[in-house]
Amino acid sequence: MIIWGSKAKETTSAEGTFFCPGCLADTRYVTVRLSRYFTLYFIPLFPTSTLAEHVHCLLCTGDFRMSVLSAPRERIMAAVIPWNCVDCNNRNPASRGVCVACGALRTQHRYIDRTTPAQSL
């Protein structure tokens, strides 16, 4: 009797340095690939397909899409750091394109430093 099947297995394919959206710093990363392997008698022999691939930060242990490697630092900062409205000075989440208090567009804004208390701004 021949026993065959498939199994998912993670492998590390690359490493380097990138600007991490979780740490907000330049840190080391590894690229992790999840592949389906053909198995014979429960031994993985060769990959048959790639199921997923992501970037794993070695400092904060966060997992991110592969596009984070090619994204500029300014775009990452704009996507994760809250912003202040220039009209009413309201602190808004990074995901919002308009101010939640006055409805002004997020055209001109300044970033909030996470180490500075919001009251001092």
The first five atom37 places (N, CA, C, CB, O) and aatype in JSON, in Angstrom:
{
  "aatype": [12, 9, 9, 17, 7, 15, 11, 0, 11, 6, 16, 16, 15, 0, 6, 7, 16, 13, 13, 4, 14, 7, 4, 10, 0, 3, 16, 1, 18, 19, 16, 19, 1, 10, 15, 1, 18, 13, 16, 10, 18, 13, 9, 14, 10, 13, 14, 16, 15, 16, 10, 0, 6, 8, 19, 8, 4, 10, 10, 4, 16, 7, 3, 13, 1, 12, 15, 19, 10, 15, 0, 14, 1, 6, 1, 9, 12, 0, 0, 19, 9, 14, 17, 2, 4, 19, 3, 4, 2, 2, 1, 2, 14, 0, 15, 1, 7, 19, 4, 19, 0, 4, 7, 0, 10, 1, 16, 5, 8, 1, 18, 9, 3, 1, 16, 16, 14, 0, 5, 15, 10],
  "atom_mask": [
    [1, 1, 1, 1, 1],
    [1, 1, 1, 1, 1],
    [1, 1, 1, 1, 1],
    [1, 1, 1, 1, 1],
    [1, 1, 1, 0, 1],
    [1, 1, 1, 1, 1],
    [1, 1, 1, 1, 1],
    [1, 1, 1, 1, 1],
    [1, 1, 1, 1, 1],
    [1, 1, 1, 1, 1],
    [1, 1, 1, 1, 1],
    [1, 1, 1, 1, 1],
    [1, 1, 1, 1, 1],
    [1, 1, 1, 1, 1],
    [1, 1, 1, 1, 1],
    [1, 1, 1, 0, 1],
    [1, 1, 1, 1, 1],
    [1, 1, 1, 1, 1],
    [1, 1, 1, 1, 1],
    [1, 1, 1, 1, 1],
    [1, 1, 1, 1, 1],
    [1, 1, 1, 0, 1],
    [1, 1, 1, 1, 1],
    [1, 1, 1, 1, 1],
    [1, 1, 1, 1, 1],
    [1, 1, 1, 1, 1],
    [1, 1, 1, 1, 1],
    [1, 1, 1, 1, 1],
    [1, 1, 1, 1, 1],
    [1, 1, 1, 1, 1],
    [1, 1, 1, 1, 1],
    [1, 1, 1, 1, 1],
    [1, 1, 1, 1, 1],
    [1, 1, 1, 1, 1],
    [1, 1, 1, 1, 1],
    [1, 1, 1, 1, 1],
    [1, 1, 1, 1, 1],
    [1, 1, 1, 1, 1],
    [1, 1, 1, 1, 1],
    [1, 1, 1, 1, 1],
    [1, 1, 1, 1, 1],
    [1, 1, 1, 1, 1],
    [1, 1, 1, 1, 1],
    [1, 1, 1, 1, 1],
    [1, 1, 1, 1, 1],
    [1, 1, 1, 1, 1],
    [1, 1, 1, 1, 1],
    [1, 1, 1, 1, 1],
    [1, 1, 1, 1, 1],
    [1, 1, 1, 1, 1],
    [1, 1, 1, 1, 1],
    [1, 1, 1, 1, 1],
    [1, 1, 1, 1, 1],
    [1, 1, 1, 1, 1],
    [1, 1, 1, 1, 1],
    [1, 1, 1, 1, 1],
    [1, 1, 1, 1, 1],
    [1, 1, 1, 1, 1],
    [1, 1, 1, 1, 1],
    [1, 1, 1, 1, 1],
    [1, 1, 1, 1, 1],
    [1, 1, 1, 0, 1],
    [1, 1, 1, 1, 1],
    [1, 1, 1, 1, 1],
    [1, 1, 1, 1, 1],
    [1, 1, 1, 1, 1],
    [1, 1, 1, 1, 1],
    [1, 1, 1, 1, 1],
    [1, 1, 1, 1, 1],
    [1, 1, 1, 1, 1],
    [1, 1, 1, 1, 1],
    [1, 1, 1, 1, 1],
    [1, 1, 1, 1, 1],
    [1, 1, 1, 1, 1],
    [1, 1, 1, 1, 1],
    [1, 1, 1, 1, 1],
    [1, 1, 1, 1, 1],
    [1, 1, 1, 1, 1],
    [1, 1, 1, 1, 1],
    [1, 1, 1, 1, 1],
    [1, 1, 1, 1, 1],
    [1, 1, 1, 1, 1],
    [1, 1, 1, 1, 1],
    [1, 1, 1, 1, 1],
    [1, 1, 1, 1, 1],
    [1, 1, 1, 1, 1],
    [1, 1, 1, 1, 1],
    [1, 1, 1, 1, 1],
    [1, 1, 1, 1, 1],
    [1, 1, 1, 1, 1],
    [1, 1, 1, 1, 1],
    [1, 1, 1, 1, 1],
    [1, 1, 1, 1, 1],
    [1, 1, 1, 1, 1],
    [1, 1, 1, 1, 1],
    [1, 1, 1, 1, 1],
    [1, 1, 1, 0, 1],
    [1, 1, 1, 1, 1],
    [1, 1, 1, 1, 1],
    [1, 1, 1, 1, 1],
    [1, 1, 1, 1, 1],
    [1, 1, 1, 1, 1],
    [1, 1, 1, 0, 1],
    [1, 1, 1, 1, 1],
    [1, 1, 1, 1, 1],
    [1, 1, 1, 1, 1],
    [1, 1, 1, 1, 1],
    [1, 1, 1, 1, 1],
    [1, 1, 1, 1, 1],
    [1, 1, 1, 1, 1],
    [1, 1, 1, 1, 1],
    [1, 1, 1, 1, 1],
    [1, 1, 1, 1, 1],
    [1, 1, 1, 1, 1],
    [1, 1, 1, 1, 1],
    [1, 1, 1, 1, 1],
    [1, 1, 1, 1, 1],
    [1, 1, 1, 1, 1],
    [1, 1, 1, 1, 1],
    [1, 1, 1, 1, 1],
    [1, 1, 1, 1, 1]
  ],
  "atom_positions": [
    [[0.84, -1.17, 0.0], [0.0, 0.0, 0.0], [0.89, 1.25, 0.0], [-0.96, -0.01, 1.21], [1.86, 1.32, 0.76]],
    [[0.56, 2.22, -0.86], [1.3, 3.48, -0.96], [0.49, 4.55, -0.25], [1.59, 3.87, -2.45], [-0.69, 4.73, -0.53]],
    [[1.15, 5.27, 0.66], [0.49, 6.36, 1.39], [1.05, 7.67, 0.87], [0.7, 6.23, 2.94], [2.24, 7.95, 1.01]],
    [[0.17, 8.49, 0.27], [0.59, 9.78, -0.25], [-0.43, 10.84, 0.16], [0.74, 9.73, -1.79], [-1.55, 10.52, 0.55]],
    [[-0.03, 12.1, 0.07], [-0.91, 13.2, 0.44], [-0.22, 14.53, 0.26], [0.0, 0.0, 0.0], [0.68, 14.68, -0.57]],
    [[-0.65, 15.5, 1.05], [-0.03, 16.83, 0.99], [0.02, 17.42, 2.39], [-0.82, 17.77, 0.02], [-0.72, 17.03, 3.29]],
    [[0.93, 18.39, 2.54], [1.15, 19.02, 3.84], [1.63, 20.44, 3.6], [2.18, 18.21, 4.69], [2.4, 20.69, 2.67]],
    [[1.18, 21.37, 4.44], [1.65, 22.75, 4.36], [2.92, 22.89, 5.19], [0.57, 23.74, 4.84], [3.04, 22.33, 6.28]],
    [[3.87, 23.66, 4.65], [5.15, 23.82, 5.32], [5.64, 25.25, 5.1], [6.19, 22.79, 4.8], [5.56, 25.78, 3.99]],
    [[6.15, 25.88, 6.18], [6.7, 27.23, 6.09], [8.2, 27.16, 5.84], [6.4, 28.03, 7.36], [8.9, 26.35, 6.44]],
    [[8.67, 28.04, 4.95], [10.1, 28.15, 4.7], [10.48, 29.63, 4.67], [10.5, 27.45, 3.36], [9.67, 30.48, 4.31]],
    [[11.7, 29.93, 5.05], [12.23, 31.28, 4.99], [12.99, 31.43, 3.68], [13.15, 31.59, 6.22], [13.91, 30.66, 3.4]],
    [[12.6, 32.44, 2.89], [13.22, 32.55, 1.57], [14.18, 33.73, 1.43], [12.16, 32.66, 0.53], [15.08, 33.68, 0.59]],
    [[14.02, 34.8, 2.21], [14.9, 35.96, 2.08], [14.95, 36.7, 3.4], [14.43, 36.91, 0.95], [14.1, 36.5, 4.27]],
    [[15.95, 37.56, 3.55], [16.05, 38.4, 4.74], [16.7, 39.71, 4.36], [16.85, 37.7, 5.87], [17.36, 39.82, 3.33]],
    [[16.51, 40.71, 5.21], [17.07, 42.02, 4.94], [16.61, 43.02, 5.98], [0.0, 0.0, 0.0], [16.23, 42.65, 7.09]],
    [[16.64, 44.31, 5.6], [16.22, 45.39, 6.47], [15.12, 46.18, 5.78], [17.42, 46.32, 6.83], [15.17, 46.4, 4.57]],
    [[14.09, 46.59, 6.55], [13.0, 47.38, 6.0], [12.46, 48.31, 7.07], [11.88, 46.47, 5.46], [12.8, 48.18, 8.25]],
    [[11.61, 49.27, 6.67], [10.95, 50.16, 7.61], [9.66, 49.48, 8.06], [10.67, 51.57, 6.98], [8.72, 49.34, 7.27]],
    [[9.61, 49.07, 9.31], [8.48, 48.29, 9.83], [7.32, 49.21, 10.24], [8.93, 47.44, 11.03], [7.53, 50.16, 10.99]],
    [[6.1, 48.93, 9.76], [4.94, 49.71, 10.19], [4.55, 49.48, 11.64], [3.76, 49.39, 9.31], [3.9, 50.34, 12.24]],
    [[4.93, 48.36, 12.22], [4.63, 48.08, 13.62], [5.6, 48.75, 14.56], [0.0, 0.0, 0.0], [5.19, 49.34, 15.56]],
    [[6.89, 48.67, 14.26], [7.95, 49.27, 15.11], [8.16, 50.74, 14.81], [9.27, 48.52, 14.91], [8.62, 51.49, 15.67]],
    [[7.83, 51.17, 13.6], [8.14, 52.51, 13.08], [9.64, 52.77, 13.15], [7.38, 53.59, 13.88], [10.08, 53.85, 13.55]],
    [[10.41, 51.76, 12.74], [11.87, 51.86, 12.73], [12.42, 50.93, 11.65], [12.47, 51.51, 14.13], [11.73, 50.04, 11.16]],
    [[13.68, 51.16, 11.29], [14.36, 50.25, 10.36], [14.78, 49.01, 11.13], [15.6, 50.95, 9.67], [15.58, 49.1, 12.07]],
    [[14.25, 47.86, 10.76], [14.53, 46.61, 11.46], [14.8, 45.49, 10.46], [13.36, 46.23, 12.4], [14.61, 45.67, 9.26]],
    [[15.22, 44.36, 10.97], [15.49, 43.19, 10.13], [14.2, 42.41, 9.92], [16.56, 42.29, 10.77], [13.32, 42.41, 10.77]],
    [[14.1, 41.76, 8.77], [12.93, 40.95, 8.43], [13.36, 39.66, 7.77], [11.99, 41.73, 7.52], [14.49, 39.52, 7.3]],
    [[12.44, 38.71, 7.73], [12.58, 37.51, 6.92], [11.28, 37.36, 6.12], [12.86, 36.24, 7.81], [10.2, 37.72, 6.58]],
    [[11.42, 36.83, 4.92], [10.26, 36.54, 4.09], [9.89, 35.08, 4.32], [10.55, 36.83, 2.58], [10.71, 34.18, 4.14]],
    [[8.65, 34.86, 4.71], [8.17, 33.52, 5.02], [7.21, 33.08, 3.92], [7.47, 33.47, 6.42], [6.28, 33.81, 3.58]],
    [[7.44, 31.91, 3.37], [6.59, 31.36, 2.32], [5.92, 30.1, 2.85], [7.42, 31.04, 1.03], [6.58, 29.2, 3.37]],
    [[4.59, 30.03, 2.71], [3.82, 28.86, 3.08], [3.49, 28.11, 1.8], [2.52, 29.25, 3.88], [2.78, 28.62, 0.94]],
    [[4.01, 26.89, 1.68], [3.82, 26.09, 0.47], [3.17, 24.75, 0.8], [5.16, 25.87, -0.25], [3.34, 24.22, 1.89]],
    [[2.44, 24.23, -0.17], [1.87, 22.9, -0.05], [2.86, 21.91, -0.67], [0.46, 22.8, -0.73], [3.29, 22.09, -1.81]],
    [[3.22, 20.88, 0.08], [4.19, 19.88, -0.36], [3.49, 18.54, -0.62], [5.32, 19.7, 0.68], [2.57, 18.16, 0.09]],
    [[3.96, 17.85, -1.64], [3.52, 16.48, -1.89], [4.26, 15.59, -0.91], [3.78, 16.05, -3.38], [5.48, 15.7, -0.75]],
    [[3.53, 14.69, -0.24], [4.15, 13.8, 0.73], [3.98, 12.35, 0.29], [3.55, 14.0, 2.13], [2.96, 11.97, -0.28]],
    [[4.99, 11.58, 0.57], [4.97, 10.14, 0.34], [5.43, 9.48, 1.63], [5.88, 9.73, -0.88], [6.55, 9.71, 2.09]],
    [[4.56, 8.67, 2.2], [4.8, 8.07, 3.52], [5.11, 9.16, 4.56], [5.96, 7.06, 3.45], [6.02, 9.02, 5.37]],
    [[4.31, 10.24, 4.52], [4.37, 11.37, 5.46], [5.67, 12.17, 5.39], [4.18, 10.86, 6.85], [5.97, 12.94, 6.3]],
    [[6.44, 12.0, 4.33], [7.68, 12.75, 4.13], [7.44, 13.78, 3.03], [8.88, 11.81, 3.77], [7.14, 13.4, 1.9]],
    [[7.57, 15.1, 3.33], [7.39, 16.11, 2.28], [8.52, 16.03, 1.26], [7.33, 17.53, 2.9], [9.7, 16.11, 1.61]],
    [[8.16, 15.86, -0.02], [9.16, 15.68, -1.07], [9.42, 16.93, -1.89], [8.74, 14.57, -1.98], [10.57, 17.33, -2.06]],
    [[8.36, 17.57, -2.41], [8.55, 18.76, -3.24], [7.31, 19.65, -3.14], [8.84, 18.37, -4.71], [6.21, 19.15, -2.91]],
    [[7.5, 20.97, -3.32], [6.34, 21.87, -3.25], [5.47, 21.75, -4.49], [6.79, 23.32, -3.07], [5.98, 21.63, -5.61]],
    [[4.18, 21.8, -4.29], [3.24, 21.75, -5.42], [2.6, 23.1, -5.68], [2.17, 20.7, -5.16], [2.2, 23.39, -6.81]],
    [[2.48, 23.94, -4.64], [1.92, 25.28, -4.82], [2.33, 26.18, -3.66], [0.38, 25.22, -4.93], [2.67, 25.7, -2.57]],
    [[2.3, 27.48, -3.92], [2.55, 28.46, -2.87], [1.21, 28.96, -2.37], [3.45, 29.64, -3.38], [0.4, 29.46, -3.15]],
    [[0.97, 28.83, -1.07], [-0.3, 29.24, -0.48], [-0.28, 30.71, -0.05], [-0.63, 28.36, 0.71], [-1.27, 31.42, -0.24]],
    [[0.82, 31.16, 0.52], [0.92, 32.55, 0.98], [2.39, 32.93, 1.15], [0.16, 32.75, 2.32], [3.27, 32.07, 1.25]],
    [[2.62, 34.24, 1.16], [3.97, 34.75, 1.4], [3.83, 36.08, 2.12], [4.78, 34.9, 0.04], [3.02, 36.92, 1.73]],
    [[4.61, 36.28, 3.18], [4.53, 37.51, 3.95], [5.89, 37.89, 4.51], [3.51, 37.37, 5.07], [6.83, 37.09, 4.52]],
    [[5.98, 39.13, 4.99], [7.18, 39.66, 5.62], [6.99, 39.56, 7.13], [7.47, 41.14, 5.17], [5.95, 39.97, 7.66]],
    [[7.99, 39.01, 7.81], [7.93, 38.85, 9.26], [9.01, 39.72, 9.9], [8.1, 37.35, 9.67], [10.2, 39.52, 9.64]],
    [[8.61, 40.68, 10.73], [9.55, 41.56, 11.43], [10.17, 40.8, 12.59], [8.85, 42.85, 11.92], [9.46, 40.18, 13.38]],
    [[11.49, 40.83, 12.7], [12.18, 40.11, 13.76], [12.18, 40.87, 15.08], [13.6, 39.83, 13.33], [12.49, 40.29, 16.12]],
    [[11.83, 42.18, 15.08], [11.8, 42.95, 16.31], [10.44, 42.88, 17.0], [12.17, 44.39, 16.03], [10.34, 42.5, 18.16]],
    [[9.38, 43.24, 16.27], [8.04, 43.25, 16.87], [7.26, 41.98, 16.58], [7.26, 44.45, 16.38], [6.14, 41.82, 17.07]],
    [[7.81, 41.08, 15.8], [7.21, 39.81, 15.36], [5.89, 40.0, 14.61], [6.97, 38.9, 16.57], [5.04, 39.12, 14.61]],
    [[5.73, 41.16, 13.97], [4.54, 41.42, 13.16], [4.68, 40.81, 11.78], [0.0, 0.0, 0.0], [5.79, 40.66, 11.26]],
    [[3.54, 40.45, 11.18], [3.5, 39.91, 9.83], [2.82, 40.92, 8.92], [2.76, 38.54, 9.79], [1.76, 41.45, 9.25]],
    [[3.44, 41.2, 7.76], [2.94, 42.23, 6.85], [2.94, 41.7, 5.42], [3.8, 43.5, 6.95], [3.61, 40.72, 5.11]],
    [[2.17, 42.36, 4.56], [2.12, 42.0, 3.15], [3.48, 42.27, 2.5], [1.0, 42.79, 2.42], [4.28, 43.06, 3.0]],
    [[3.72, 41.62, 1.39], [4.99, 41.79, 0.68], [5.15, 43.2, 0.12], [5.09, 40.78, -0.46], [6.28, 43.64, -0.1]],
    [[4.06, 43.92, -0.11], [4.15, 45.27, -0.67], [4.81, 46.26, 0.28], [2.76, 45.76, -1.03], [5.22, 47.34, -0.15]],
    [[4.93, 45.92, 1.56], [5.57, 46.82, 2.52], [7.06, 46.99, 2.21], [5.38, 46.3, 3.96], [7.66, 47.99, 2.6]],
    [[7.66, 46.04, 1.52], [9.08, 46.14, 1.17], [9.35, 47.22, 0.13], [9.59, 44.8, 0.66], [10.42, 47.82, 0.12]],
    [[8.38, 47.48, -0.75], [8.58, 48.47, -1.8], [7.92, 49.81, -1.49], [8.06, 47.94, -3.1], [8.08, 50.76, -2.25]],
    [[7.17, 49.9, -0.4], [6.48, 51.14, -0.05], [7.45, 52.15, 0.54], [5.33, 50.86, 0.94], [8.31, 51.78, 1.35]],
    [[7.34, 53.42, 0.14], [8.21, 54.45, 0.72], [7.85, 54.71, 2.19], [8.11, 55.75, -0.08], [6.71, 54.5, 2.61]],
    [[8.81, 55.15, 2.94], [8.64, 55.42, 4.38], [7.48, 56.4, 4.64], [9.96, 55.99, 4.98], [6.71, 56.2, 5.57]],
    [[7.36, 57.45, 3.81], [6.31, 58.45, 4.01], [4.93, 57.83, 3.86], [6.49, 59.6, 3.01], [4.01, 58.19, 4.59]],
    [[4.77, 56.91, 2.92], [3.47, 56.26, 2.72], [3.12, 55.36, 3.9], [3.48, 55.44, 1.42], [1.95, 55.3, 4.3]],
    [[4.1, 54.68, 4.45], [3.86, 53.83, 5.62], [3.49, 54.69, 6.82], [5.1, 52.96, 5.95], [2.56, 54.36, 7.56]],
    [[4.22, 55.79, 7.02], [3.93, 56.69, 8.15], [2.52, 57.27, 8.03], [4.97, 57.84, 8.2], [1.8, 57.35, 9.03]],
    [[2.12, 57.67, 6.83], [0.79, 58.23, 6.63], [-0.31, 57.2, 6.88], [0.66, 58.79, 5.22], [-1.43, 57.56, 7.25]],
    [[0.01, 55.94, 6.68], [-1.0, 54.88, 6.86], [-1.17, 54.45, 8.3], [-0.63, 53.69, 6.02], [-2.21, 53.9, 8.65]],
    [[-0.19, 54.67, 9.16], [-0.27, 54.14, 10.52], [-0.27, 55.2, 11.63], [0.86, 53.22, 10.76], [-0.7, 54.91, 12.74]],
    [[0.19, 56.41, 11.36], [0.3, 57.42, 12.41], [-0.91, 58.35, 12.36], [1.61, 58.23, 12.26], [-1.27, 58.83, 11.29]],
    [[-1.55, 58.62, 13.52], [-2.67, 59.56, 13.55], [-2.25, 60.95, 13.09], [-3.24, 59.64, 14.97], [-1.07, 61.3, 13.12]],
    [[-3.23, 61.74, 12.65], [-2.95, 63.08, 12.16], [-3.85, 64.1, 12.84], [-3.11, 63.14, 10.63], [-4.95, 63.76, 13.3]],
    [[-3.39, 65.34, 12.89], [-4.17, 66.43, 13.47], [-4.77, 67.26, 12.35], [-3.28, 67.31, 14.39], [-4.11, 67.55, 11.35]],
    [[-6.02, 67.64, 12.52], [-6.72, 68.5, 11.58], [-6.15, 69.91, 11.69], [-8.25, 68.49, 11.83], [-5.97, 70.42, 12.8]],
    [[-5.88, 70.56, 10.55], [-5.34, 71.93, 10.59], [-6.43, 72.94, 10.91], [-4.69, 72.27, 9.25], [-6.11, 74.06, 11.33]],
    [[-7.7, 72.58, 10.73], [-8.79, 73.51, 11.03], [-9.17, 73.53, 12.51], [-10.0, 73.16, 10.2], [-9.27, 74.59, 13.12]],
    [[-9.38, 72.33, 13.09], [-9.87, 72.27, 14.48], [-8.89, 71.6, 15.44], [-11.18, 71.52, 14.52], [-9.18, 71.5, 16.64]],
    [[-7.74, 71.14, 14.95], [-6.71, 70.5, 15.76], [-7.17, 69.2, 16.42], [-6.23, 71.46, 16.83], [-6.62, 68.79, 17.44]],
    [[-8.19, 68.55, 15.83], [-8.67, 67.28, 16.35], [-7.73, 66.15, 15.93], [-10.1, 67.0, 15.85], [-7.25, 66.14, 14.79]],
    [[-7.47, 65.22, 16.82], [-6.64, 64.06, 16.5], [-7.51, 63.01, 15.81], [-5.96, 63.46, 17.79], [-8.55, 62.61, 16.34]],
    [[-7.07, 62.56, 14.63], [-7.85, 61.63, 13.81], [-7.06, 60.36, 13.55], [-8.25, 62.28, 12.48], [-5.83, 60.4, 13.49]],
    [[-7.75, 59.21, 13.4], [-7.05, 57.98, 13.07], [-6.46, 58.03, 11.67], [-7.98, 56.77, 13.2], [-6.97, 58.75, 10.8]],
    [[-5.41, 57.29, 11.46], [-4.72, 57.3, 10.17], [-5.6, 56.79, 9.04], [-3.46, 56.48, 10.24], [-5.39, 57.16, 7.88]],
    [[-6.57, 55.95, 9.35], [-7.41, 55.35, 8.32], [-8.46, 56.31, 7.77], [-8.1, 54.12, 8.87], [-9.07, 56.03, 6.74]],
    [[-8.7, 57.45, 8.44], [-9.73, 58.39, 8.01], [-9.16, 59.42, 7.06], [-10.36, 59.07, 9.21], [-8.06, 59.92, 7.27]],
    [[-9.9, 59.76, 6.01], [-9.49, 60.77, 5.05], [-10.05, 62.14, 5.35], [0.0, 0.0, 0.0], [-9.62, 63.13, 4.77]],
    [[-11.03, 62.19, 6.28], [-11.61, 63.45, 6.69], [-11.59, 63.52, 8.21], [-13.06, 63.62, 6.15], [-11.54, 62.49, 8.88]],
    [[-11.62, 64.73, 8.74], [-11.63, 64.93, 10.19], [-12.96, 64.44, 10.76], [-11.4, 66.43, 10.54], [-14.02, 64.75, 10.21]],
    [[-12.91, 63.69, 11.84], [-14.13, 63.17, 12.44], [-14.9, 64.25, 13.19], [-13.8, 62.02, 13.38], [-16.08, 64.07, 13.46]],
    [[-14.26, 65.37, 13.54], [-14.93, 66.43, 14.28], [-15.57, 67.47, 13.35], [-13.96, 67.11, 15.21], [-16.73, 67.82, 13.52]],
    [[-14.79, 67.97, 12.37], [-15.3, 69.07, 11.54], [-15.53, 68.68, 10.08], [-14.35, 70.23, 11.6], [-16.15, 69.43, 9.34]],
    [[-15.04, 67.52, 9.66], [-15.26, 67.07, 8.29], [-14.27, 67.62, 7.27], [0.0, 0.0, 0.0], [-14.46, 67.43, 6.07]],
    [[-13.22, 68.3, 7.72], [-12.22, 68.84, 6.79], [-11.41, 67.71, 6.17], [-11.27, 69.84, 7.52], [-11.15, 66.69, 6.8]],
    [[-11.03, 67.91, 4.91], [-10.25, 66.89, 4.22], [-8.84, 66.8, 4.77], [-10.2, 67.19, 2.73], [-8.3, 67.78, 5.29]],
    [[-8.25, 65.62, 4.65], [-6.89, 65.38, 5.11], [-5.91, 65.76, 4.0], [-6.7, 63.89, 5.52], [-5.21, 64.9, 3.46]],
    [[-5.86, 67.02, 3.67], [-4.94, 67.46, 2.62], [-3.62, 67.93, 3.21], [-5.56, 68.59, 1.8], [-2.55, 67.56, 2.73]],
    [[-3.71, 68.73, 4.26], [-2.51, 69.19, 4.95], [-2.64, 68.78, 6.41], [-2.3, 70.74, 4.8], [-3.62, 69.14, 7.07]],
    [[-1.69, 68.04, 6.89], [-1.73, 67.6, 8.28], [-0.32, 67.45, 8.8], [-2.51, 66.27, 8.42], [0.64, 67.45, 8.04]],
    [[-0.21, 67.34, 10.1], [1.09, 67.06, 10.69], [0.96, 65.76, 11.47], [1.57, 68.24, 11.61], [-0.09, 65.44, 12.02]],
    [[2.04, 65.03, 11.51], [2.04, 63.76, 12.21], [2.19, 63.96, 13.7], [3.16, 62.86, 11.69], [2.75, 64.96, 14.15]],
    [[1.69, 63.02, 14.47], [1.81, 63.04, 15.92], [2.92, 62.08, 16.31], [0.47, 62.68, 16.63], [2.91, 60.92, 15.9]],
    [[3.86, 62.56, 17.08], [4.93, 61.71, 17.59], [4.35, 60.87, 18.71], [6.15, 62.56, 18.08], [3.76, 61.41, 19.64]],
    [[4.52, 59.54, 18.65], [3.94, 58.65, 19.64], [4.57, 58.81, 21.02], [4.08, 57.23, 19.19], [3.99, 58.39, 22.01]],
    [[5.75, 59.42, 21.09], [6.4, 59.58, 22.38], [5.94, 60.85, 23.08], [7.91, 59.59, 22.2], [6.18, 61.01, 24.28]],
    [[5.29, 61.76, 22.35], [4.83, 63.02, 22.93], [3.36, 62.88, 23.35], [5.0, 64.19, 21.92], [2.55, 62.39, 22.56]],
    [[3.0, 63.29, 24.57], [1.59, 63.25, 24.96], [0.76, 64.15, 24.07], [1.43, 63.66, 26.42], [1.22, 65.21, 23.63]],
    [[-0.48, 63.75, 23.79], [-1.35, 64.49, 22.9], [-1.7, 65.87, 23.46], [-2.62, 63.7, 22.63], [-1.99, 66.78, 22.68]],
    [[-1.7, 66.05, 24.79], [-2.07, 67.32, 25.38], [-1.04, 68.41, 25.07], [-2.23, 67.17, 26.87], [-1.4, 69.59, 25.01]],
    [[0.22, 68.05, 24.87], [1.26, 69.06, 24.63], [1.28, 69.56, 23.2], [2.62, 68.5, 24.98], [1.99, 70.51, 22.88]],
    [[0.51, 68.92, 22.32], [0.47, 69.37, 20.94], [-0.48, 70.52, 20.85], [0.05, 68.24, 19.97], [-0.69, 71.07, 19.77]]
  ]
}
